[in-house]
Amino acid sequence: FLPERSNLAGVRHILLVLSGKGGVGKSTISTELALSLRHSGKKVGILDVDLCGPSIPRMFRVQDNDVHQCDSGWVPVFVDQDKSISLMSIGFLLEKPDDAVVWRGPKKNALIKQFVADVAWGDLDFLIVDTPPGTSDEHISTVEALRPYKPLGAILVTTPQAVSVGDVRRELTFCKKTGLRVLGIVENMSGFVCPHCSECTNIFSKGGGEELAKHAGVPFLGCVPLDPQLSQSLEEGRDFIQEFPKSSAFPALAHIAQRILDGTAQQSS
């Protein structure tokens, strides 16, 4: 059952960014993916459903913005002049930025449903949904609420070491159980490239994400190396894709975005 004209009617593709583990860089990948897709001329929305750790507003330096109401619901916050990236997050709804969201499941689920139904996104090429770690209540609510709008699928983020890969393996099971297509796996923090001598050091270990993708029979979208420039641009809310085209993380992120664009082109043809 879909409402007459839903707020997601103008959204062409919905992507969920998932991981069984915290701290692997879902918000980073969501942010950089949005910037890469915008760089390819796409209009992108980000729905931040990480209710306890809404970090994306800060990564775009819009954490002090307020959300306004319009006839069809909440107006998302635009992060740039030409309104090519819009963002909705619980971060905008907290009285003070340091407020903790101490809520039980039902209240969180109600907010997620409201986020899905009541944000006036307008026309978007992509809506990227940044989720909290795990396969909990919030994930089930998000997938259920988005199901009528046919999400394109999930991107799973892991770091290379076995502990992280093990947790992401559970996320694959979650996708299977909820009927969510896995678009592929991204291995984040995959080695550190020294800015002085360009040598790559595998700080954690190597190749866990690629192995998991092979094992699960899903695409491996690529490795993103640890890059101090990337971390700094996220800390300061700047556009890494525009500022550091010579960085080692740049081609990796551009490649992942291109793989997703290719995947959507195939699906719609």
NORGIQUI-V620324 format. One record per helix or strand. SS is the DSSP state (2 for helix, 1 for strand). FROM is the first residue (numbers start at 1). TO is the last residue. If there is no record, write none. Layout:
ss | from | to
SS | FROM | TO
SS | FROM | TO
This chain:
ss | from | to
1 | 11 | 18
2 | 26 | 39
1 | 44 | 48
2 | 56 | 59
1 | 68 | 70
1 | 73 | 75
1 | 77 | 78
1 | 85 | 89
2 | 90 | 92
2 | 105 | 118
1 | 119 | 119
1 | 124 | 130
2 | 137 | 147
1 | 153 | 159
2 | 162 | 178
1 | 182 | 193
1 | 200 | 201
2 | 208 | 216
1 | 220 | 226
2 | 228 | 235
2 | 240 | 243
2 | 248 | 268
